[in-house]
Amino acid sequence: MSTGPVLHIVRVDIAPEHEDAFNRWYEAVHIPALLACPGWFSARRFVSLEDGPKYAAIYEVAGDWVYDTPEFHAVKGFMEFTPHVSNFMRQRLAPLTPVAA
C-alpha cells in the first residue's frame, strides 16, 4: 500500500456511437468531480497511438486513502456510460524515489 503521492491511470474504450457524449461528460463533469475530491491533485487525458484501450486518463493522487472518501464514492465510475465502456484497465504507479522538496 502506498502512502502517496501516486499516479492513478485509467484506460478504456467506449462504443463509437457514445464517444462524443462520453468525452464531453468526462471533461465537463467527471474530471471536475474527481478533482473536487480530497487528495485528487491533477488530471490529464490522452488518446492511444497504438493498440490497447483508446482513451487514458492519468491522475495524481495523494495516496491510497483517496479511494475511501465519501466524496470519491459519490463520483467514481462511468455513470450512464458504464454499459458502453469496454476494455477497462486501471493501474497505480508509485515513484521509485521520494518526491523532491
C-alpha positions as CSV (number, residue, x, y, z in Angstrom):
1,M,0.0,0.0,0.0
2,S,1.3,3.4,-1.0
3,T,1.3,6.4,1.3
4,G,1.5,8.6,-1.9
5,P,1.6,10.5,-4.0
6,V,0.8,8.1,-6.7
7,L,-0.3,8.1,-10.3
8,H,-3.8,6.6,-11.0
9,I,-4.2,5.6,-14.6
10,V,-7.5,4.5,-16.2
11,R,-7.7,3.2,-19.8
12,V,-11.0,2.5,-21.6
13,D,-12.7,2.0,-24.9
14,I,-16.1,3.5,-25.5
15,A,-18.7,2.4,-28.0
16,P,-18.3,4.7,-31.1
17,E,-21.9,5.9,-31.1
18,H,-21.3,7.2,-27.5
19,E,-17.8,8.6,-27.9
20,D,-18.7,12.3,-28.4
21,A,-21.1,12.4,-25.4
22,F,-18.6,10.4,-23.3
23,N,-15.8,12.8,-24.0
24,R,-17.9,15.8,-23.2
25,W,-19.1,14.2,-19.9
26,Y,-15.6,13.2,-19.0
27,E,-14.1,16.7,-19.5
28,A,-17.1,18.7,-18.2
29,V,-18.4,16.5,-15.3
30,H,-16.2,13.6,-14.4
31,I,-12.8,15.2,-14.1
32,P,-14.0,18.3,-12.2
33,A,-15.9,16.0,-9.8
34,L,-12.8,13.9,-9.2
35,L,-10.6,16.9,-8.7
36,A,-13.1,18.2,-6.1
37,C,-12.5,15.0,-4.0
38,P,-9.9,15.2,-1.2
39,G,-6.4,14.2,-2.4
40,W,-7.1,14.3,-6.1
41,F,-4.4,16.8,-7.4
42,S,-4.4,16.7,-11.2
43,A,-5.9,15.0,-14.2
44,R,-5.0,14.8,-17.9
45,R,-6.5,12.7,-20.7
46,F,-4.8,11.1,-23.6
47,V,-5.6,9.1,-26.7
48,S,-3.7,6.0,-27.6
49,L,-1.4,6.0,-30.7
50,E,-1.1,2.2,-30.5
51,D,-3.0,-0.9,-29.5
52,G,-5.0,-1.2,-26.3
53,P,-7.8,0.9,-25.0
54,K,-8.3,4.2,-27.0
55,Y,-8.6,6.6,-24.0
56,A,-6.4,7.1,-21.0
57,A,-6.7,9.4,-18.0
58,I,-3.8,10.0,-15.7
59,Y,-4.4,11.4,-12.2
60,E,-2.0,12.3,-9.5
61,V,-3.5,11.4,-6.1
62,A,-2.3,11.8,-2.5
63,G,-2.3,8.1,-1.7
64,D,-4.4,5.0,-1.3
65,W,-6.7,6.8,1.2
66,V,-8.3,8.8,-1.6
67,Y,-10.3,5.8,-2.6
68,D,-12.0,5.6,0.8
69,T,-13.6,9.0,0.9
70,P,-17.4,9.5,0.6
71,E,-16.7,12.2,-2.0
72,F,-14.9,9.7,-4.2
73,H,-17.5,7.0,-3.7
74,A,-20.2,9.5,-4.9
75,V,-18.5,10.2,-8.2
76,K,-16.4,7.1,-9.1
77,G,-17.3,5.1,-12.2
78,F,-18.7,5.9,-15.6
79,M,-22.3,6.6,-14.6
80,E,-24.7,6.3,-17.6
81,F,-21.8,5.3,-19.9
82,T,-21.0,2.1,-17.9
83,P,-22.8,-0.2,-20.4
84,H,-20.9,1.3,-23.3
85,V,-17.4,1.1,-21.7
86,S,-15.1,-1.8,-22.6
87,N,-11.5,-2.9,-22.0
88,F,-11.3,-1.1,-18.7
89,M,-7.9,-1.1,-17.2
90,R,-6.6,0.6,-14.0
91,Q,-3.1,0.9,-12.9
92,R,-1.5,2.7,-10.0
93,L,2.2,3.8,-10.1
94,A,4.4,4.8,-7.1
95,P,7.5,6.8,-7.6
96,L,10.8,4.9,-7.4
97,T,12.4,7.8,-5.5
98,P,11.0,10.2,-2.9
99,V,9.5,13.4,-4.3
100,A,12.0,16.3,-4.1
101,A,11.0,19.0,-1.7
